Structure formats: C-alpha cells, structure tokens
Amino acid sequence: MKTYNNLNLNSKHRRGVIAIGNFDGIHLGHQKVINDARRKAKKNRLPFGLMTFEPVPVMFFNKKIKNHRINSLEQKKDQLKKLKLDFLIVIKFNKNFSFLSPREFIKKIIHKKTSCRFLYVSKNFRFGFKRKGNIETLKKYENQYNFKNVIVKPFKAKKKIISSTFIRKKIRKGHIEEVNKLLNRNWCIKGKVIKGQKRGRKIGFPTCNLRLNSYVIPRLGVYAVKVKTNNVSNNGIANIGYRPTFNGQSLLLETNIFGINKNLYNKVITVSFKKFLRAEKKFKSFEYLKKQIKIDIKQAKK
C-alpha cells in the first residue's frame, strides 16, 4: 500500500476507485465499504484507494476535545494494509483546507488531483467550508467532473447502525467484548512506556505505564489484556484511572504483563483490551489493594 501525505498521486493510482472518510476505528461498517469499493475496482480493473484526514476534523475545530480517537493514524495505516488497498491518501486537515468550498473540494481535490472514476462515501458525508457539501452536492457535479458517486448504506448489527460514535460510547461504558466484535479485532492502545512512581514494583506487581494521549477514555477500572512487545505477545492485567488509593492526579494506563519482570521504559507496546473486570476503587490500605490485585490476576488468567 502506497501512502501519500500529499496529493501528488502516481499516474497508476489516478482514475481509480476512492473511498473517503475519517475511518476512525476501521470497524465492520468501514470494512464493508472498503471491501465493496475494492470489488468495484477489481471488476473494472482500476486502482483502489482511500482518502482520510489528519487530524480528525472534529478535533481540529474543537480544541477542547482531547480524547476522541479509537485508533491512531499509525494503527489506521496498519489495519488498512491488511485490507489490501493500493494506496492511501492522508490529507492534512488545516485552516486552508477547511476553507475550501464544496465545489472547490470536488474540482481541486477529487477531479484534478485524483481524477477518480468512482467515489464511495457514507450517506451522512459532509465536506467543504462549514460542512456545506453533502451527497446531493456530489451528485450535482458528477457529470461535470466525470465521476460516479456511490452512496454506502449504513452497516447494522442487531438493528443498530454501527458507527465510530457508537463504538466510542461502548468503549466509555467498558463494553469491550462488544467493541471487539464490532471492530473484528481487539481494541488496543499503543504507546511508549513512561516512568511512574514504581509503586507497583514495590508491592510486587510492576507495571508498564502509558498516557492515553488522544485515545478515547474507556471506563475506568481493571481489564484483562494482551500486550505486544517486540513482536512477542503476553497476557496481562491493566488498570486505567487515577490510582485513588495513592491519591493520583493524572490519568494513566498501567499494565502488569504476566511473565515479564524487566524495565520497558521508552519501549513501544500495544495493549489490547479483552474484558472489563471491575471498576476502579479506592482501597483502605496497600494490603487490601494487593489482595484485590491477586484476585484480579486470577480472574484475568481464567
């Protein structure tokens, strides 16, 4: 998969099939769109790619939104590679881009830069200055700019429309097993291990600590997890929260990896969430906390 961080596409990737959207999470709905578009490209012997935006537009327009993403751009790229795209276009969403009118977006981006033959978008797709463009706008200019607009029907599971917004709500509620089914993989957080207060090590349960950065915040508490470090996977247990027993002030993801008892500072690890075990709570003493951690570990291993 060729990744473009600009719009200077190779000739072999022009005049193809393109799906446009944020694709946050690459959930089952996204996967259906991508698979449908890829089949269209194969049938017509055309290149197939995807266009997405960085940062996520809602975070660009509202700086107060800090924890929103289901996956990072790096994770998104990794997931898209598995879906056999020919190319990925990552558009830098900035002030100048946000000022493009809907027609300018179609003319300058869709027509001149990609010359795409088929354009896949969702029913609620909005684009251009103040989100004034929609699928009716695309239909209006189809013939003029020589592309065919394909509207994708919402993907449903148990009669509910599956969207990134829906999945974020499930993550915040701790419904991880349901989230994993909707993603067709375990939801995970990837980051660099930072130094903590080493309290976990002192009480016999050393942890690798990660900041959440722009990830959506899951329900605070303890989870059974799988951790990938240097292409090796181990089961583990993780707590996400503020560590009330220690009067913690900052939000951290703390992970105890089973079978590993070494320093992983500054190493990049991926924590995959498998099951929510219990909510975060404040304990009377370290001894009560140690007893609960032993119970949590036993339950996680089970």
N, C-alpha and C positions, 0 to 999 in steps of 0.2 A: 504494500500500500504506500503510495507516494503521498507525502504530506506537504501541502502548500501553506506557507504562512503569509503569502501574498496572493495576488490574483493573476500572476503570470503563468498560466497553465501551459504545459507542453501541448503541442498540436494533437498528440494521440489521446489527450484527455478532454479535448473540446468536442462540441457537438454530440454530447452523450446524454446520459440519464443522471439527474441530480435530485437528491432529497435534501430539503432544507429544514433546519430546526435547531433547538438547543440540545436535544437528545441527552438531557441530564439523567443519568442512570442506565441508559440503554436497556430499558425494561422490555417486557414482552410486546407491548404495543409498538415500541420503536423497532424491535427486531422484525415484527411483521411488515412494517413499512419498508425496511431495508431489504428484506427477502423478496417482497413484491417488486420493488424497484430493480433489484438485481436480476430477477427473472425477465423483466421487461427488457433490460439491457442485453441480456443473453439472447433473447428471442430476436431482437433487432440488430444483433452484432454491434453493440455500441459500448463505449466505456461507461462505467458506473462509479459515481462518487457521492460524497455527502458534504454539505456546507453547514458549518456551525459557527458559533460566535464566542469570543473570549475577550473580556469576562462575560459571564451570563448577564444579558441586558438588564434584568431586574436589579442586579447588584450594582450595575453601573449607574442607573437612575436613582436608586435609593441607597445612599451610603450607610444608612443605619442598619441595613440588612447585612449581617456578618456571617451568620451560619445558615447556609441555604443549600449547598451543593450535595447531591447524592454521590457524585464521584468527581475526582479531579480531572483536569484536562489530560494528564498523563494516563490515568486509568481509562478514560474515554477512548483514547487512541489505542490502548492495548486491547480493549474489548472490540473495537471496530475492526482491528486487524483479523480477528477470528471470524468476522462476518464477510470476509473476502471482498472488500472494497478495492477498486482500482486506485482511487485517490481520495484524499480528504482535504477540504479547504477550510482553514481556520481564519476567520475574519476578525481582525482586531476591532472590537466594538469601542469606539471612542466618540468624542464630541462631533468631529467632522462627519463620521459615518452616520451618526444619529440624526444629522440634519438633512440627509438625502430624502427627497420626496419619494413617494411610492413609485412614480413613473421613472425617476432618476435611477432608483434601485433596479428596476426592470431593464431599463435601457443600458445603463453603465455596467452593472454587475452581471445580470442574467444574460443579456444579449451580447454585449461587446466582449466581456471577459470570459464567459463560458460557452456562449452560443449553443446552449443545451437544447436538445430536441424534446425531452420530457422532463417536467418539473413536478416532483412529489412533495405535497405539503398537507398538513392536517386541516381539518375543517375550520378550526379556530385560529389559523395562522394570521398573524398581524405583522406588518412591516412598514418601513418608511417613517418619516417625520411624524411624531406624536401617534405612531401606530395607526395611521390613517388608511394604510393599504390592507386589503383583505382578499379573499378568493375571488370576489367579484371584480376587483381591480385587475387581478391576474388574467381572468377570463376576457376582460375588456381589451387587453393588449396582446393576447395570444397570437392572433393572425399577423398583427403588425410586426412583431418581433420573432415570429416563426418558431414558437414552442407550443407544446401541448401540456396543459395543466392537468395533473391527476390529483384529485381530492381523495385523501385516505379516510376511510370510515374509522370512528373511534374503536379501539380494542376493548372488549368487555370480558370480565371474569365474574361469574355468578351475578350477572345482570348489572355490574357496576363498571363504569368507564375507568380504565386503568390509565393513569397519567402520572407525571412526575410529582405533581402536587399531592395526589392521592397517596403515593408511596412515602413522601416526606411525612405526612400525617401519621402513617403507620409506623415509621421509624421513631417519631416523637413519642408514640404510645408504647413503644417496646415490642411491637408485634413483629419481631424479627423473622420468625419462621414463615409468616405470610409474605413478608417483604422478599425473602429469598426465593419463594415460589414465583413471585411476580417479576423478579429480575432474572430468574433461571440460573441463579448462582448465589453464593453467599455475599451479602452486603459487607463491604470492608472499608477500613480507613488505613491509608498508607502515609507514613511519615518518618521523620528522623527522631531517633531516641534522644531525649534530653536528660540532663541530670536533675534528680529530685532531692528530697531530704534524706533519702536512704532509710526511711523508717521501715519499709517493707523488709529490707535486708536484716534490720535489727531484730525484727520479730519472727524471722525465719522464712519470709515469703518475698524474695526480691522481685522487683517489678521493672518493666521497661515502660517509660513514661512518654506519652505523645501529647502534643497540643492538637486541638481539633481544627485550628485554622478556619477555613471557610465551610467545612463539612456541617451538614445539618446535625443538630444535637439530639441524640437518641434519649429515650427515657433513662434518667439517672438510676444507676444500680449496677448489679453484677450480671455478667454474661458468660456463657460457655463460648469459647472462641477457638479458632485455629490460627496459628501465627506462622508466617513465612519469613524466613531469614536466610539470605544467601542460597535461595532455591531449595531450602530444607524446610519442611512443614512439621510443626509440633502442635499438639493440643495445648490449651491453656485456659486460664480464667482471667477475666478483665473487669475492672470497676471503672465506671465513668461517673465523675462527680466532683465534689468539692472536699471530700475527706472530712466530714463533720466531727469525727472523733478527734481529729487533730486540729480542729478549727481552721481548716484550709480555706483559702480565699480565691484560688484560681481553679478553673475547670481543667481536669486532666483525664486522659485515658491511661490507666495503669494496668499493665498486663503481666501476670505471672505465667511464664512459659514452662510447662512440665518438661522435665529432663534437661533443662538448661540453667546453669548457675554461673554465668560469666558476664562480664561487662560488655554491653552492646551499645555504649554511648556513641552517638553520631552515626550509628548504623541505620539504614533504612529498613523498616519492617512493615509488613502488611498484616493487619489484624482483621480476620474475617469473623463476623458475628454469626453464631449458630442458634443460640437460645437464650432468652431472658430468664434469669434465675430468681432474682429478688430485687426489691427497691433499695436504694442507698439509705442507710440509717446511722444514727449516732449511738455508739456503744459507751457503757459506763466506764470501761477501762480497756487497756490493751489486751488483757487476758480474755475478756468477753469477745473482743474482736478476733483474736487468734482462734478461739473455739469456733466462731462462725465461719472463718475462712476455711478451716478444716472441713466443715460441713459443706461449704460451697464447692470446694475442690472435689470432694467425694461425689456430689451431685453432678458436677460438670463432667467428671470422668465417666459416670454412668450414662 
